[in-house]
């Protein structure tokens, strides 16, 4: 999902995004999702 949002942002929003994560029902899974999501955002590059 993060990659999809980054692709859409690159086309329509000059690579700008707003990140919101919802969860908390399964704390171990949530922590893994947060790590993956933030890692992808940190590693993202904007094709300009």
Phi, psi and omega in degrees: 000320180300317180298320178298314179299318179296321178296315179295318180296324179297324183277320191247349188221027180053038177069014179273140179223160169239129184249127177223126176248136178247143177161196179125358181285332180224089186308317178298319179292321179298316181297322177294318179297318178298315180299315180295314182298310181293323177299319179293321178295319180295321183278351185292144173239151181256119178285105180244000000 
